[in-house]
Amino acid sequence: MNAPMADAELRQVLQTVLAGVSTRCDFVHGEALRPSGNSFLVQSGASFCSSAGAADFHRASLNFYFPPNVSLAGRVWKSGCVEWHDDVSTLPSTIFLRAELAQQTDLKAALAIPLVRDARVIAVCIFYKKYTQAPSPQLEQTCLALANEMLATCIRTPMGSDIRFAMGDPNNIDEPPGKSSVSKAWQRCQQSLDVDPEDRSEEELEKIIQYSKGVQFFKYITNNQRYELCKSMTYTTLLRNQMVMHGAELQEAGENCSTWHVVVNGRVDMCVRTSGEGGRTYRMCGFKEGDTFASSYMKMFSTASNIVTHIEATTDAVCLVIQIPNEYKAEFRTCTRPLWYEELAQYFHMSIIEAAEALGMCMSAIKKICRRHGISRWPHRKLASVNKTIAMLQSKISTASDDTSRGALRSEAVNVLTMKLRLTINPAYLVRDEAILQPQDPGTPGIMQANIVSG
């Protein structure tokens, strides 16, 4: 096996590929991200920008990390598959983290391609256009061929001869081991769950309760609540590619979703199609053994009519099905299944009192969830101030008399928008050093070089 390429050599190769593919295929921006260990992707130091907006977008992007399966970069990193979106600027942040930045800097269609070595993704290259464009298999193949051609031309040593840009296979998914499926505790529980809830004996119910004590879902609830949930609990066996629930169920579920699933073994995925009927389906996040999911999760992804969501079994799977009585819903949200950060962020535009009311929680519960997510202060007031500043800058941009003034105002708006995103995006995705918010000084070392983290 060959040793890996040196960081400097790989960065130069990526720089050449980004510039070459962007120039020949009409992309205005190209970026390359590399893994920092197994934790997240970071900007590699290689980029191509043919417009002021693209340069602003790249500078602001230095603020963000991309953990596995987070945003476009994180998904391609973990799937090893090409991904295309016709307009990332209109997507929710759960699908494309930097959607507001793309909108501000006039970036639309995006194509992400993985660079692979020994079946492992060592970099993700993303190319952006200034206009919308539907997924194009022909353009994807052209970009892939160009990238690999340039890769072969640039590599001067045998150390890099085994790396290539790849389309990937979205159906090539590792199946989780599913230890619970063969455990004696699960076998006893399964036998009891096979009995109709109305006909279960106390002995059978006790077997279900004993199994539930090893499930994270039940960790924080009281014994009385556990007893009531286990009384009505059932399970479902899913076949690979079987639909579990569809986005159409959102209207019915609303804020009062009462049916939850806990994966016993196998894998279940949240899937999204972002380009209407002609678009492709991409896996947003996976639920494995012990994970909880429900139809309400799809709300975070379905923010427009052209976005279609569903949850399906990626492998053969078994899930517990739990009905939450009305009297336990508040406790369930705050203790058993804490809100995702992205769910909570949907209410940042409200005061914390209004958010608590909308979520059906008390103030202390909201504050408890905030502490879990690293939110020291509810961002409503700061967010309102930043939005006001952005609106003022947008007004100035629309009335600016020349391109130079518009460019300067747009750069300032990107800075303020980046501050907004630092208030609303999960802190786990943020680079701590806010100095990268400032424009690059041509007389000083490049911002990209100062923030490189080797993969």
C-alpha positions in Angstrom: 0.0 0.0 0.0 1.4 3.4 -0.9 1.9 6.1 1.7 -0.5 9.0 1.6 0.3 12.2 -0.3 1.9 15.0 1.6 -0.6 17.7 2.6 1.1 20.4 0.6 1.0 18.2 -2.6 -2.6 17.2 -2.1 -3.6 20.8 -1.5 -1.9 21.9 -4.8 -3.7 19.1 -6.6 -7.0 20.1 -5.2 -6.3 23.7 -6.2 -5.6 22.7 -9.8 -8.8 20.6 -10.0 -11.0 23.3 -8.5 -9.7 25.9 -10.9 -9.8 23.6 -14.0 -13.3 22.1 -13.5 -14.8 25.5 -12.5 -13.4 27.2 -15.5 -14.3 24.6 -18.1 -17.8 23.8 -16.6 -19.0 27.3 -15.8 -18.8 27.2 -12.0 -18.0 30.4 -10.2 -16.7 28.8 -7.0 -15.0 25.6 -6.0 -14.0 24.6 -2.5 -12.2 21.5 -1.1 -12.8 20.2 2.4 -10.7 17.6 4.2 -11.3 15.5 7.3 -9.8 16.5 10.6 -9.6 13.0 12.1 -13.0 11.4 12.2 -14.7 14.4 13.8 -15.4 16.9 11.1 -14.5 18.4 7.7 -12.6 21.7 7.4 -11.5 23.9 4.6 -8.4 22.5 3.0 -6.8 25.8 1.9 -7.6 25.1 -1.8 -10.3 27.2 -3.4 -11.4 28.9 -6.6 -13.4 32.1 -6.8 -14.3 33.9 -10.0 -16.6 36.5 -8.4 -16.6 38.8 -5.4 -19.6 37.0 -4.1 -17.8 33.7 -4.3 -14.9 35.1 -2.4 -17.2 36.4 0.3 -18.9 33.1 0.5 -15.6 31.3 0.9 -14.3 33.7 3.5 -17.5 33.3 5.6 -17.3 29.5 5.2 -14.1 29.4 7.2 -16.3 29.8 10.2 -17.8 26.3 9.9 -17.0 22.7 10.6 -18.9 19.9 9.0 -19.4 16.8 11.2 -20.4 13.5 9.5 -23.7 13.7 7.7 -24.1 17.5 8.4 -24.9 19.6 5.4 -23.8 18.8 1.9 -20.1 18.3 2.7 -20.7 16.0 5.7 -23.2 13.8 3.8 -20.8 13.3 0.8 -18.0 12.6 3.2 -19.9 9.7 4.9 -21.8 8.4 1.8 -18.9 8.6 -0.7 -21.5 9.6 -3.3 -21.9 12.5 -5.7 -24.7 14.9 -4.7 -26.3 17.7 -6.8 -28.8 20.4 -5.8 -30.4 22.7 -8.3 -30.4 25.7 -5.9 -28.8 25.5 -2.4 -29.8 29.0 -1.6 -33.4 28.0 -1.2 -32.7 24.9 1.0 -33.3 24.8 4.8 -30.1 24.9 6.9 -30.7 21.3 7.9 -30.0 20.3 4.3 -27.4 23.0 3.4 -26.0 24.8 6.4 -24.8 27.9 4.5 -28.1 28.5 2.5 -28.4 32.1 3.7 -24.8 32.8 2.7 -25.4 31.3 -0.7 -28.5 33.5 -1.1 -26.6 36.7 -0.1 -23.6 35.9 -2.5 -25.7 34.7 -5.5 -24.7 31.0 -5.5 -27.3 28.6 -6.7 -26.7 25.1 -8.2 -24.1 22.9 -6.4 -22.3 19.7 -7.2 -20.3 17.8 -4.6 -17.8 15.1 -5.6 -15.8 12.9 -3.2 -12.1 12.2 -3.6 -11.5 8.6 -2.5 -8.4 6.5 -1.5 -8.8 2.8 -0.5 -12.6 3.2 -0.2 -12.2 6.1 2.2 -13.1 9.7 1.4 -10.1 12.0 1.9 -11.6 15.2 0.5 -14.9 16.6 -0.8 -14.9 19.1 -3.6 -18.0 21.3 -4.0 -18.6 23.4 -7.1 -21.2 26.3 -7.3 -23.0 28.0 -10.2 -24.5 31.5 -10.3 -27.8 30.1 -11.7 -30.1 27.2 -10.9 -29.6 24.0 -12.9 -31.4 20.7 -12.5 -29.3 17.5 -11.8 -27.4 16.6 -15.0 -25.8 13.1 -15.2 -23.9 14.2 -18.3 -22.4 17.2 -16.5 -21.6 15.1 -13.5 -19.7 12.6 -15.7 -17.9 15.4 -17.5 -16.8 17.0 -14.2 -15.7 13.7 -12.8 -13.7 12.9 -16.0 -12.1 16.3 -16.0 -11.2 16.1 -12.3 -9.6 12.7 -12.7 -7.7 13.8 -15.8 -6.2 16.7 -13.9 -5.5 14.5 -11.0 -3.5 12.2 -13.1 -1.6 15.1 -14.7 -0.8 16.7 -11.4 0.4 13.7 -9.4 4.1 13.4 -9.8 4.8 10.6 -7.3 3.4 7.0 -6.9 2.2 8.0 -3.5 -0.9 9.6 -5.0 -1.6 7.2 -7.8 -4.3 5.3 -6.0 -6.6 8.3 -5.3 -9.5 9.2 -7.6 -12.7 11.2 -7.8 -15.7 8.8 -7.7 -19.5 8.8 -8.3 -20.1 6.3 -5.4 -23.0 3.9 -5.0 -25.9 5.2 -2.8 -27.1 1.6 -2.3 -23.8 0.5 -0.8 -24.6 0.9 2.9 -23.0 -1.1 5.7 -25.6 -2.9 7.8 -25.4 -2.4 11.6 -24.6 -5.5 13.6 -27.9 -5.4 15.5 -26.7 -7.0 18.7 -30.2 -6.6 20.4 -31.8 -8.9 17.9 -30.1 -11.9 19.4 -30.1 -10.9 23.0 -32.1 -13.0 25.4 -33.7 -9.8 26.9 -35.0 -8.9 23.4 -36.2 -12.4 22.7 -38.2 -12.4 25.9 -39.5 -8.9 25.2 -40.4 -9.8 21.6 -42.4 -12.8 22.8 -44.4 -10.6 25.1 -44.9 -7.9 22.5 -46.4 -10.5 20.2 -49.3 -10.7 22.6 -52.1 -8.1 22.0 -51.7 -5.2 24.5 -55.2 -5.9 25.8 -54.4 -9.5 26.6 -50.9 -9.1 28.2 -50.4 -10.6 31.6 -48.4 -8.8 34.3 -45.6 -11.3 33.8 -45.4 -10.5 30.1 -45.6 -6.8 30.8 -42.7 -7.2 33.3 -40.5 -8.7 30.6 -41.2 -5.6 28.4 -40.4 -3.3 31.3 -37.1 -5.1 32.0 -36.1 -4.7 28.4 -37.0 -1.0 28.4 -34.6 -0.3 31.2 -31.7 -0.8 28.7 -33.2 1.6 26.2 -32.1 5.2 26.2 -35.6 6.4 25.3 -36.9 5.4 28.7 -33.9 6.8 30.7 -35.4 9.8 32.4 -39.1 8.9 32.8 -40.8 7.8 36.0 -41.8 4.2 36.8 -45.5 5.0 36.3 -44.8 6.6 32.9 -42.7 3.6 31.9 -45.5 1.2 33.0 -48.1 3.1 30.9 -45.9 3.3 27.8 -44.9 -0.4 28.0 -48.5 -1.4 28.3 -49.4 -0.2 24.8 -46.0 -0.7 23.2 -45.7 -2.8 20.0 -43.0 -3.4 17.4 -42.7 -3.5 13.7 -40.4 -5.5 11.4 -39.2 -3.6 8.3 -37.7 -4.8 5.1 -34.9 -3.0 3.3 -36.2 0.0 1.4 -39.7 -0.2 3.1 -41.3 3.1 3.7 -41.9 3.9 7.4 -43.6 7.3 7.0 -44.0 10.0 4.4 -43.9 13.8 4.6 -47.6 13.9 3.9 -48.0 12.8 7.5 -46.6 16.1 8.8 -50.0 17.9 8.4 -51.6 15.2 10.4 -48.9 15.1 13.1 -48.3 18.8 13.4 -46.8 19.8 16.8 -48.7 16.9 18.6 -46.9 13.9 17.2 -47.8 11.0 19.5 -46.2 8.0 17.8 -42.5 7.4 18.1 -40.2 4.7 16.9 -37.0 3.3 18.6 -34.7 1.3 16.5 -34.0 -2.1 18.0 -31.7 -3.3 15.2 -30.9 -2.4 11.6 -30.9 1.2 10.2 -33.6 3.6 9.2 -32.9 6.8 7.2 -34.4 10.2 6.8 -34.5 10.9 3.0 -35.1 14.1 1.1 -35.7 15.0 -2.6 -35.0 18.7 -3.2 -35.9 19.1 -6.8 -39.5 18.1 -7.1 -40.5 15.0 -9.1 -37.5 15.1 -11.3 -35.0 15.3 -8.5 -33.0 12.7 -6.7 -33.4 11.3 -3.2 -30.6 11.8 -0.7 -30.1 10.4 2.8 -30.0 13.2 5.3 -29.4 11.3 8.6 -29.5 7.7 9.8 -31.1 6.1 12.9 -29.4 3.1 14.3 -29.8 0.9 17.3 -31.3 2.9 20.2 -32.1 6.0 18.2 -35.6 7.6 18.2 -37.5 9.1 15.3 -41.0 10.3 14.4 -42.8 12.1 11.6 -42.2 15.5 13.3 -38.5 15.2 12.5 -39.4 15.6 8.8 -40.7 19.1 9.5 -37.1 20.4 9.9 -36.4 19.4 6.3 -39.8 20.1 4.6 -39.7 23.9 4.4 -40.8 24.3 0.7 -43.3 22.6 -1.6 -40.5 21.2 -3.8 -38.9 19.4 -0.9 -40.3 15.9 -0.4 -39.3 13.9 2.7 -39.8 10.3 3.9 -38.3 7.9 6.4 -37.4 4.4 5.1 -35.6 1.3 6.3 -32.1 1.3 4.8 -31.6 -2.3 5.9 -33.9 -4.9 7.4 -34.8 -3.5 10.7 -36.9 -3.9 13.8 -38.4 -0.9 15.7 -40.4 -0.4 18.8 -43.6 1.6 18.3 -44.5 3.7 21.3 -47.7 5.8 21.7 -47.3 8.9 23.9 -50.4 9.8 25.9 -51.3 13.5 26.0 -50.5 13.8 29.7 -46.9 12.7 29.1 -46.0 14.7 26.0 -44.4 17.6 27.9 -42.2 15.3 30.0 -41.3 13.3 26.9 -40.0 16.4 25.0 -37.9 17.7 27.9 -36.6 14.5 29.4 -37.0 11.3 27.3 -36.3 12.8 23.8 -34.7 16.2 24.2 -35.3 18.5 21.2 -32.7 18.6 18.5 -30.8 21.9 18.3 -32.3 22.4 14.8 -35.8 22.0 16.2 -35.1 24.5 19.0 -33.6 26.9 16.5 -36.9 27.2 14.7 -38.1 29.3 17.6 -35.1 31.7 18.0 -37.1 34.5 16.3 -39.5 34.5 19.3 -38.9 35.5 22.9 -38.1 32.6 25.2 -41.5 33.0 26.8 -43.3 32.7 23.4 -41.1 29.8 22.4 -41.9 28.0 25.7 -45.6 28.5 25.0 -45.4 27.4 21.4 -43.5 24.2 22.5 -45.9 23.5 25.4 -43.0 23.7 27.9 -42.2 25.7 31.0 -39.4 28.2 31.1 -37.1 25.9 33.2 -37.5 23.1 30.7 -36.4 25.4 27.8 -33.4 26.6 29.8 -32.4 23.1 30.6 -32.5 22.1 26.9 -30.5 25.2 26.0 -27.8 24.3 28.5 -27.6 20.8 26.9 -26.9 22.4 23.6 -24.4 25.0 24.8 -26.8 28.0 24.5 -25.8 30.4 27.3 -28.4 33.0 26.4 -31.6 32.9 24.3 -30.6 34.7 21.1 -33.9 36.4 20.2 -32.8 40.0 21.0 -29.3 39.7 19.3 -30.9 38.0 16.4 -33.5 40.8 16.0 -30.7 43.4 16.0 -28.6 41.5 13.5 -31.6 41.1 11.2 -32.3 44.8 11.4 -28.7 45.5 10.3 -28.9 43.1 7.4 -32.1 44.7 6.2 -30.5 48.1 6.3 -27.5 46.9 4.3 -29.8 45.2 1.8 -31.5 48.5 1.3 -28.2 50.3 0.7 -27.1 47.6 -1.7 -30.2 48.1 -3.8 -29.6 51.9 -4.1 -25.8 51.8 -4.4 -24.7 53.9 -7.4 -21.7 51.8 -8.6 -20.3 48.3 -8.5 -17.5 49.2 -6.0 -20.0 50.4 -3.4 -22.3 47.5 -3.9 -19.3 45.1 -3.5 -18.2 46.7 -0.3 -21.7 46.7 1.1 -22.3 43.1 0.1 -19.1 42.1 1.9 -20.2 43.9 5.0 -23.6 42.2 4.7 -21.9 38.8 4.5 -20.0 39.6 7.7 -23.2 40.5 9.5 -24.9 37.4 8.1 -22.1 35.3 9.4 -22.6 36.8 12.8 -26.2 35.8 12.6 -25.4 32.3 11.7 -23.0 32.1 14.6 -26.1 32.9 16.8 -28.4 30.3 15.2 -26.2 27.4 14.1 -25.3 24.5 16.4 -22.2 25.6 18.3 -20.6 22.2 17.5 -20.4 23.4 13.9 -18.6 26.7 14.5 -14.9 27.5 14.4 -14.1 29.4 17.6 -11.8 32.1 16.1 -14.0 34.9 15.0 -11.1 36.8 13.4 -11.9 35.0 10.2 -15.0 37.3 9.9 -12.7 40.1 8.9 -11.8 40.7 5.2 -8.4 39.4 4.1 -5.6 41.9 4.0 -3.7 41.5 0.8 -0.5 42.3 2.6 -0.8 39.6 5.2 -0.7 35.8 4.9 -3.9 34.3 3.5 -6.8 33.5 5.8 -7.1 30.1 4.3 -3.5 29.2 5.1 -3.9 30.4 8.7 -6.9 28.1 9.3 -5.7 24.9 7.6 -6.2 21.8 9.7 -4.6 18.7 8.2 -6.8 15.7 7.6 
